[in-house]
């Protein structure tokens, strides 16, 4: 789901906040009072303060210094090659970014106040709309964020949406998650999201940018790419396991939402992610339910 920890990760889908929003006193960060029926809100770029704009630039500069030789080529090509993703110019305007994103992969960004109910989040993904939190963390949260903010959502997720096969997978995930919720399989499918979209690694082919990392392994997961601590740990520490990606293995593996991960799954290609997640997962859920 659309929430975060100190390492800018999101807890798995299935953390449904529908009841909190319905209560009228949700105890959730973000202004839910002005949202539309689909939980979207206007970004209101002019509302960001000078302090927030300066903080954004510091967050961007810190992470941009770390991603060369650690981020996958698709992420680097997008963030370095597209004017719409030049985050050093300031806080991005979703309307401007959507012109380029729509042309590239037929996705659009939608502003949201924060955490979303499962059905809302997955429906957006299934319709090629990516929810981006509109508020930016406070200065006291520069290194530790409890919920997802604009920086995590935009820096970590949006550049990968310009890769067609990845974008297609994310739409299919949204469709599959709506089905999984009906079948009682959402908790397992949430782990798949966690170990791919949030904390996935991939083996680079061809022109591998030399430098930090484990050989030719690079990061594509947003929880890694938006966090200085996790980015270095995931690729350079000897502590975590790094194993070949396997759908059932990832679904069987509990997640860590308040610490760096103990295991990372490595794709051989984004085509593998698309192919391996294409089958009907109904039998998988039945098997997991028996275990």
N, C-alpha and C positions, 0 to 999 in steps of 0.2 A: 504494500500500500504506500500511500504518499505521506510517509513520515520519516524521521531521521534520528540519528544518534550523533555522538561527538565526532564520529569519523565520517559524517555526511552520508550515511547509508540509510536505506529505507527498510523498516521492518516488513516482513512478508505480507502480501495480500491476505486477507482474512482477518486483519485487525480492523473490524468494521466499526465505524464511529456514527452510524446512522442514528442510534438512540441518543447520542449526545447532542446532535444537531436538533433532533425533534424536541428535546427537553426544554429548549428556550434559554438554558444556561449551560451551554455545551462545555465550558471549561476548555475550549480549544483556542489556540492562537489564530488570529486572522479575523477579518470582519465578514462574518457570514450574513449579516443583516441586509447587505446589498446584493446578494448573489441572485442569479436567475434560477429558473427551475432546474437547469442542468448543472448548477453549482458554479457556473462561470461568473467572473467579475471583470470589470474593465481594469486594464493595467494602470492607467493614469500616470504616464511617465513624468509629467510635470510635478507630481506630488513628491517625488524623491528629493530629499534634502541634500544640501551640499556635503554634509557629513556622510550620508549614505553613498553618494556618488564617489567620494574619496575612498570610502571603505571598500566599495566594489572594485575599484582599480587596484587596491592593495591585494585583495583576494585573488584577482586575476593575475597580477604580476607574480605573486608567490607561486601559483600553480603553473603558470606558463614557463617558469624557470625549471620546473621539475619534469614536465611531460616529454620533452625531446628524449628519444631512446627508451622511453618507458611506455608511452601510449602507442596504440596500434596505428598503422599507416592510415586507415580510413579516418580515424579521429584527427590525426595530424593534418591530413590533406584538407579536411573540412575547415578546421580551426585556423589554419595558416593560409588557405587559399581562397576563402570566401569573404567578401567584404561584409556580408550580413552577419558574419560571426567574428568580426574584429572587435572583440570585447574590450580592447584597450581604448577604444573611442568613448566608452562609457556604458552605462546600463542599456542593454539592447531594448529597442522598441519592437514588441511582438508583431505589430502590423507590418513593419519593414521586413523583419525576418520571414514572415509568412509569405511574402512575395517570392522570395528565393526558395523557401522550403516547399511551397506548393508546386513550383515548377520542377523541382528536383525529384520529389517522391510523393507528391499529392497529399502531404500531411500539413496540418496547421497547428499552431500553438494556441492554447486557450488559457487565459488567466484564471486562477482559482485562489480562494482564500486560505487554503491549507489542506489538511487531511480531508479525504473524500470517502464516502461510503463505497463499499466494494462495487455494487452495481453501477454506480455513477462512473467510477474510475475505469472499469472494464468497458463500459459502453463507449466512453470517449476513445479508448484505444481501438476498439473494434471498428470505429468510424474514422480512424486515422486523425484523431485529435489528441495532442499530447498536453496534459494539464501541467502548468507551470505556476508555482507559488509566486505571488506578486510582491510579497514583503521580503526585505533583506534582514539578515541577522544583525543584532546589536553588537557594539564594539566588545562588550563583555563576552560575546559568543564567538569571537573571531576564530578561536581554535576548538570550540566545543559547541555544537548545535544539537538541540534536542529534537527539533522538528525540521522537516525539509524547508529550505528557504529558496529564494530566487537563485542564489549562486549554485547550490547543489543541483537544482532542477535544470537550470540553463547550461552551466558549464559542463556538468556531468553527462546529461542526457541528450541535449539538442544537437550537438555536432554529429552524433551517430545516426540521427534521423535522416541525414543527407545520403546515407548509404542505402540504395534500393533494397537489397536482399535483407538487410537488418530491419528496415522499415516495414517490409512485408511480414517478417517474422513477428514483429511487435503487434501488428494488427491481428494476425492469426492468434497470438497469445491472448489478446483481449477477447476474441470470439471463444477461444477454448476455456478461458476463465469463467465466462458467463455460463457455459455448459457445465464446467466442473463444480460450480456452486450448486447447481441443481442436482448434481450426482453425489454431492458430499465429498468431492475430491479437492476442494480448494486449498486446504492446508498443504497437501502434497505439491500441487501445481505452484503454490506460492514459493516453495523451496526452489523450484526450477527457475523462477524469475530471479530469486535472490542470488543464485549461483551463476546466472548468466547476465541478465540486464544490469544487475547491481555489482556483482563481484566476479565477472567473467574474465578469463585470460584467453589469449589466442596465440597460436604459433605462427609467426610471420613467415611468409614465403617471398622469395625473390630478394629485392633490395632491402635488407635488414639494416636499420640504422644502428650502428655500433654504439656501445656505451653501457649504461647501467642495465641491470635485468638479468634474468636467468637464460643465458644463451639467446635464442630467438623468440623468447616468450615476451609478449606485450599485454598491456591492459586494454580492455574495452568496456568494462563495467563502470557505471557512473559512480558507485560508491567508492571505487578505487581512484578514478580519474579526478574526482573533486576533493580528495582528501590527501594532504601531504603525508600524513603518517601512514595511511593504508597503502598509498602508492609505492612508497619505498619498501615497506614491510612485505607487501605481496610479491614483489619482484626480487628483492635482495636479501631478505632474511632466510636463514636456514631452518627456522622454526616450523613454518606451515608445511603441510603436505600439498603437492601440486600433482594432480592426477588427470588422466585423459577424461574428457567429458563423456558422461554416460547419463542418460535420462533417468533411469531407475536409481542409480547411485545418488544422483543429486536429490531426487525426491525422498530418498531414505535418510538423508543427512540433515540433522537438526541445524538450525542457523544460530549464529551468535549476533545479537543485536546491540550489545553494549561493550564490544571489544573487537579487536582485529580478528579476522577469520583464522580458523585452524586448518582449513582446507580450501583449495581453489581448484576449479575444474578448467582444463585447457581444451579449447577447440582447435581443430586443425584448419578450419575455415568457417566462414559464415554460412556457406552452403551446407556444411555439416549440421549446423544449428537448425537450419530450415528443414533439412531432410529428416533429421532424427526426431524432430518434434512434429512432423507432419501426420503420423499415424493417429488413429482414434485412441485416446488415452483411457477409454472406459475399462478395458481389461487391466490396465495398469492399476487403476484405482481399486479394482476388485482384488487384485493380488496384494496390494499394500494393506487393504482392510483386513485381510486374513493373517497378516504377519503380526 
